[in-house]
């Protein structure tokens, strides 16, 4: 695959990174069968087993519309393979009142965490949250402790240290552009060209992110997804 040498405005210093594009999607297509979920271009979702097969992702007018079905027992999860250690994700999104969108980085071959969850950036109109899931709430040993009723200050402090939130004031129903950058143990997020926040935690440095998941608990619109590898 051709490697591009592109100066990044995403860093504050005069630095340049080698970027390898992994995939892009502008969703400029229609499903083969109307009213049947068929995202295409390498995307799959959890609708078959979490929403009894009901359509939750709809491609219309070049936009991916995501809406959790009333019979779903879990938020909508939309998967795409993307393997890297350090990388970039860029996408456009639009949220209504009370909506949210998570960009989750996953390694399903990692068996010490639930469903391979590593780290996530989740955005609402009011805040951005960056989470280290691998060494936080998705760690199976930590989940066992919580199921056993562990409410110790030590565990509460550990979980609190695995996430960081930043205030936002996004207008509902407006389009926004989000850039996520992962380098080593740090995830940094910009929205509409403005640096919102960064968070460093050991789980973010997991050597192999094998998949990205777009996670939606209510509804969201997504467009122009671009994923690239730095390392």
C-alpha positions as CSV (number, residue, x, y, z in Angstrom):
1,X,0.0,0.0,0.0
2,X,1.3,3.4,-0.9
3,X,2.5,5.5,2.1
4,X,2.0,9.2,2.1
5,X,4.2,11.7,3.9
6,X,1.8,14.4,5.1
7,X,2.4,17.2,7.6
8,X,-0.2,16.9,10.4
9,X,-1.9,20.0,11.8
10,X,-3.1,17.7,14.5
11,X,0.1,18.2,16.5
12,X,1.3,21.4,18.0
13,X,4.9,21.1,16.9
14,X,6.4,21.3,13.4
15,X,6.3,17.5,13.1
16,X,5.3,15.2,10.3
17,X,4.1,11.6,10.4
18,X,4.0,8.8,7.9
19,X,0.3,8.1,7.3
20,X,-1.0,4.9,5.7
21,X,-4.7,5.2,4.7
22,X,-6.6,2.1,5.7
23,X,-10.1,2.9,4.4
24,X,-12.5,5.7,3.7
25,X,-16.3,5.8,3.3
26,X,-18.6,8.5,2.1
27,X,-21.7,6.2,2.2
28,X,-22.7,7.3,-1.3
29,X,-24.7,4.2,-2.1
30,X,-28.0,2.5,-1.4
31,X,-28.8,-0.9,0.1
32,X,-29.5,-3.7,-2.4
33,X,-32.9,-4.2,-0.8
34,X,-34.8,-1.3,0.6
35,X,-35.6,-1.5,4.3
36,X,-33.0,-4.3,4.8
37,X,-29.8,-3.5,6.6
38,X,-26.9,-3.8,4.1
39,X,-24.2,-1.3,5.0
40,X,-21.5,-2.7,2.6
41,X,-17.9,-1.6,2.1
42,X,-16.7,-3.9,4.9
43,X,-19.2,-2.7,7.6
44,X,-21.3,-5.1,9.7
45,X,-23.5,-4.5,12.8
46,X,-25.0,-6.2,15.8
47,X,-28.6,-5.8,14.5
48,X,-29.0,-9.5,13.7
49,X,-28.5,-10.7,17.3
50,X,-29.2,-7.6,19.3
51,X,-32.2,-6.2,17.5
52,X,-33.9,-9.4,16.3
53,X,-32.7,-8.6,12.7
54,X,-34.5,-5.2,12.5
55,X,-32.8,-2.6,10.5
56,X,-30.9,0.0,12.6
57,X,-28.5,1.4,10.0
58,X,-29.9,3.1,6.9
59,X,-28.0,4.6,4.0
60,X,-29.8,7.5,2.6
61,X,-28.6,10.5,0.5
62,X,-25.0,9.7,1.2
63,X,-25.3,9.5,5.0
64,X,-25.3,6.6,7.4
65,X,-28.3,7.1,9.7
66,X,-28.2,5.0,12.9
67,X,-31.2,4.5,15.1
68,X,-31.6,1.9,17.9
69,X,-34.7,-0.2,17.3
70,X,-37.3,-0.4,20.0
71,X,-36.8,-4.2,20.4
72,X,-33.0,-4.0,20.7
73,X,-31.5,-5.1,24.0
74,X,-28.2,-3.3,23.4
75,X,-27.0,-0.1,21.8
76,X,-26.2,-0.2,18.0
77,X,-22.6,-1.3,17.3
78,X,-21.2,-1.0,13.7
79,X,-18.0,-2.7,13.0
80,X,-15.1,-2.3,10.5
81,X,-11.7,-4.0,10.4
82,X,-8.8,-1.5,10.9
83,X,-5.5,-2.8,12.2
84,X,-3.0,-0.5,13.7
85,X,-1.1,0.4,16.9
86,X,-1.1,4.2,16.4
87,X,-3.6,5.7,14.1
88,X,-6.1,8.4,13.1
89,X,-9.9,8.4,12.7
90,X,-11.8,11.3,11.1
91,X,-15.5,11.4,10.6
92,X,-18.5,13.8,10.4
93,X,-21.4,13.4,12.8
94,X,-24.7,14.9,13.7
95,X,-26.5,14.3,17.0
96,X,-30.0,15.2,18.1
97,X,-31.0,16.1,21.7
98,X,-29.8,13.3,24.0
99,X,-27.9,11.4,21.4
100,X,-24.4,10.1,21.6
101,X,-21.7,8.5,19.4
102,X,-18.8,6.4,20.5
103,X,-15.7,5.4,18.5
104,X,-14.5,2.2,20.1
105,X,-11.2,0.6,19.4
106,X,-11.3,-3.2,19.7
107,X,-9.1,-6.3,19.7
108,X,-11.3,-9.4,19.9
109,X,-8.2,-11.6,20.1
110,X,-7.5,-10.2,23.5
111,X,-9.3,-12.5,26.0
112,X,-8.6,-10.5,29.2
113,X,-11.3,-7.9,28.4
114,X,-15.0,-8.1,27.6
115,X,-15.5,-8.3,23.8
116,X,-12.0,-7.0,23.1
117,X,-12.8,-3.4,24.2
118,X,-9.6,-1.4,24.4
119,X,-10.4,2.4,24.5
120,X,-13.1,4.7,23.3
121,X,-13.9,8.3,22.6
122,X,-17.6,9.1,23.2
123,X,-19.2,12.4,22.3
124,X,-22.6,14.0,23.1
125,X,-23.6,17.6,22.5
126,X,-22.5,18.4,26.0
127,X,-19.3,16.4,26.6
128,X,-16.5,14.3,25.3
129,X,-15.3,11.3,27.3
130,X,-12.1,9.3,26.6
131,X,-11.9,5.9,28.3
132,X,-9.3,3.2,28.8
133,X,-11.5,0.2,28.7
134,X,-8.8,-2.4,28.7
135,X,-7.4,-1.7,32.2
136,X,-10.7,-0.2,33.4
137,X,-14.3,-1.3,33.3
138,X,-14.0,-3.9,30.5
139,X,-11.2,-5.8,32.3
140,X,-12.7,-9.2,33.1
141,X,-11.1,-9.3,36.6
142,X,-12.6,-5.9,37.4
143,X,-16.0,-7.0,36.1
144,X,-15.8,-10.0,38.4
145,X,-15.1,-7.8,41.4
146,X,-18.0,-5.5,40.6
147,X,-20.4,-8.5,40.1
148,X,-19.3,-9.8,43.5
149,X,-20.3,-6.5,45.0
150,X,-16.9,-4.8,45.4
151,X,-17.6,-1.2,46.2
152,X,-14.2,-0.5,47.8
153,X,-12.8,3.0,47.5
154,X,-9.7,1.4,45.9
155,X,-11.7,0.0,43.0
156,X,-13.8,3.2,42.6
157,X,-10.5,5.3,42.4
158,X,-9.1,2.9,39.9
159,X,-12.1,3.1,37.6
160,X,-12.2,6.9,38.0
161,X,-8.5,7.1,36.9
162,X,-9.4,5.3,33.6
163,X,-11.6,8.0,32.1
164,X,-11.5,11.7,31.5
165,X,-14.3,14.0,30.4
166,X,-14.3,17.4,28.7
167,X,-17.2,19.9,28.4
168,X,-18.7,20.6,25.0
169,X,-21.4,23.0,23.7
170,X,-22.5,21.5,20.4
171,X,-25.7,22.6,18.8
172,X,-28.1,19.6,18.2
173,X,-28.8,18.8,14.6
174,X,-25.6,20.5,13.4
175,X,-22.9,18.7,11.5
176,X,-19.5,18.5,13.2
177,X,-16.1,16.9,12.3
178,X,-14.2,14.8,14.8
179,X,-10.5,13.8,14.6
180,X,-9.2,11.1,16.9
181,X,-5.5,10.5,17.2
182,X,-3.9,7.6,19.1
183,X,-0.1,7.7,19.7
184,X,1.4,5.3,22.3
185,X,-0.7,5.6,25.4
186,X,-2.4,8.9,24.5
187,X,-5.7,9.6,22.7
188,X,-6.4,13.1,21.5
189,X,-9.6,14.5,20.1
190,X,-10.4,17.6,18.1
191,X,-13.9,18.7,17.0
192,X,-14.4,21.2,14.3
193,X,-10.7,22.0,14.3
194,X,-10.5,22.8,18.0
195,X,-8.5,20.6,20.4
196,X,-11.0,19.3,23.0
197,X,-8.8,17.1,25.1
198,X,-6.2,14.4,25.5
199,X,-6.0,11.4,27.9
200,X,-3.1,9.1,28.6
201,X,-3.6,5.6,30.1
202,X,-1.8,2.3,29.6
203,X,-4.6,0.5,27.9
204,X,-4.7,3.0,25.0
205,X,-1.2,1.8,24.1
206,X,-2.4,-1.8,23.3
207,X,-0.2,-2.9,20.4
208,X,-3.0,-4.1,18.1
209,X,-6.2,-2.3,17.5
210,X,-7.9,-4.7,15.0
211,X,-11.3,-3.0,14.6
212,X,-13.2,0.2,15.1
213,X,-16.8,0.2,16.3
214,X,-19.2,3.0,16.0
215,X,-21.4,2.8,19.1
216,X,-24.8,4.5,19.3
217,X,-27.2,4.3,22.2
218,X,-30.1,6.2,20.7
219,X,-29.4,7.7,17.2
220,X,-26.7,9.5,15.2
221,X,-25.8,10.4,11.7
222,X,-22.3,9.7,10.4
223,X,-20.5,10.6,7.1
224,X,-17.1,10.7,5.6
225,X,-15.2,8.2,7.7
226,X,-11.5,8.1,7.2
227,X,-9.1,5.7,9.1
228,X,-5.4,5.8,8.8
229,X,-2.4,4.0,10.3
230,X,0.6,5.8,11.9
231,X,2.2,2.7,13.3
